[in-house]
Amino acid sequence: PGLDSAAALACIVTSYVASPFETLRVRSMATLTPQGWTNVLDDFLEEKRNARKRKKGKSSDSDDTSSRELDNKDLTTDDLAPLFSGFVPIASRELPFGVTKFLAFDLISTTIISFVNSNAPNGALPVQVGVGTTGLLVSAGAGAVAGIAGAIVSHPADLILTLTSASKKKSPADGDVEE
């Protein structure tokens, strides 16, 4: 139970921290020409501001957006909130992967270490995960198998997230539109 909770909490925290970067990464992958992350961020924030203005019935041409540079003093929580819109999809992909990976690693490495230590000659130092040559080999093998198990478990969520991201088409007039 403790390992489950720790793995889940770690996945939730990392998903929250990674969600703005993932949003910008997905957005930058959709452009045909390479752009720096600051340009991708500026475009994203400008698009979201214009969408909010359209929703409120204001014209997006009323502001001077020719500078395209956003100052930190201009940013509001309304500007930053859309960066975290990918949190739920990312967490739904990362939770199964992370929890499975942690649990599988712990189960596999504990089993192998118990087996190795039970067959060790009397007086031999016990093998520990990640310590010494045998411990490193156990750690690497358990990590590889745990990663494969996590990938198998999280594949459906990853596939859905990828298909959802790929099905959005960029339209200059309407923003993101489903195909």
Backbone hydrogen bonds, N-H to C=O, Kabsch-Sander energy under -0.5 kcal/mol:
donor,donor_aa,acceptor,acceptor_aa,energy
5,S,1,P,-2.2
6,A,2,G,-2.4
7,A,3,L,-2.6
8,A,4,D,-2.6
9,L,5,S,-2.8
10,A,6,A,-2.5
11,C,7,A,-2.3
12,I,8,A,-2.4
13,V,9,L,-2.6
14,T,10,A,-2.5
15,S,11,C,-2.2
16,Y,12,I,-2.2
17,V,13,V,-2.4
18,A,14,T,-2.5
19,S,15,S,-1.5
22,E,18,A,-2.8
23,T,19,S,-2.4
24,L,20,P,-2.1
25,R,21,F,-2.5
26,V,22,E,-2.8
27,R,23,T,-2.0
28,S,24,L,-2.7
29,M,25,R,-1.9
30,A,26,V,-0.8
30,A,27,R,-0.7
31,T,28,S,-0.9
40,V,36,G,-2.0
41,L,37,W,-2.6
42,D,38,T,-2.7
43,D,39,N,-2.7
44,F,40,V,-2.4
45,L,41,L,-2.9
46,E,42,D,-2.6
47,E,43,D,-2.5
48,K,44,F,-2.4
49,R,45,L,-2.5
50,N,46,E,-2.6
51,A,47,E,-2.3
52,R,48,K,-2.1
53,K,49,R,-2.3
54,R,50,N,-2.5
55,K,51,A,-2.0
56,K,52,R,-1.9
57,G,53,K,-0.6
57,G,54,R,-0.6
58,K,53,K,-2.8
62,S,59,S,-0.9
63,D,60,S,-0.5
65,T,63,D,-1.1
70,L,68,R,-0.6
71,D,69,E,-0.5
74,D,71,D,-1.3
75,L,71,D,-0.6
75,L,72,N,-0.8
79,D,76,T,-0.7
80,L,76,T,-1.7
81,A,77,T,-2.4
83,L,80,L,-1.3
84,F,80,L,-0.6
84,F,81,A,-1.6
85,S,82,P,-1.5
87,F,84,F,-1.7
90,I,86,G,-2.3
91,A,87,F,-3.1
92,S,88,V,-2.5
93,R,89,P,-1.1
94,E,90,I,-2.9
95,L,91,A,-2.8
97,F,93,R,-1.0
98,G,94,E,-3.4
99,V,95,L,-2.5
100,T,96,P,-1.9
101,K,97,F,-2.6
102,F,98,G,-2.7
103,L,99,V,-2.6
104,A,100,T,-2.9
105,F,101,K,-2.5
106,D,102,F,-2.4
107,L,103,L,-2.7
108,I,104,A,-2.9
109,S,105,F,-2.7
110,T,106,D,-2.1
111,T,107,L,-2.1
112,I,108,I,-2.5
113,I,109,S,-2.7
114,S,110,T,-2.4
115,F,111,T,-2.1
116,V,112,I,-2.9
117,N,113,I,-2.8
118,S,114,S,-2.0
119,N,115,F,-1.3
120,A,117,N,-0.7
124,A,121,P,-1.9
128,Q,131,V,-0.5
130,G,135,G,-1.8
131,V,128,Q,-1.8
132,G,130,G,-0.5
135,G,131,V,-0.9
136,L,132,G,-2.3
137,L,133,T,-2.3
138,V,134,T,-2.6
139,S,135,G,-2.3
140,A,136,L,-2.7
141,G,137,L,-2.7
142,A,138,V,-2.9
143,G,139,S,-2.4
144,A,140,A,-2.2
145,V,141,G,-2.4
146,A,142,A,-2.5
147,G,143,G,-2.4
148,I,144,A,-2.0
149,A,145,V,-2.5
150,G,146,A,-2.6
151,A,147,G,-2.3
152,I,148,I,-2.3
153,V,149,A,-2.2
154,S,150,G,-2.5
155,H,151,A,-1.1
158,D,154,S,-2.5
159,L,155,H,-2.8
160,I,156,P,-2.2
161,L,157,A,-2.3
162,T,158,D,-2.5
163,L,159,L,-2.7
164,T,160,I,-2.4
165,S,161,L,-2.4
166,A,162,T,-2.5
167,S,163,L,-1.5
168,K,165,S,-0.8
169,K,177,V,-2.4
171,S,175,G,-1.9
175,G,171,S,-2.1
177,V,169,K,-2.0
179,E,167,S,-1.3
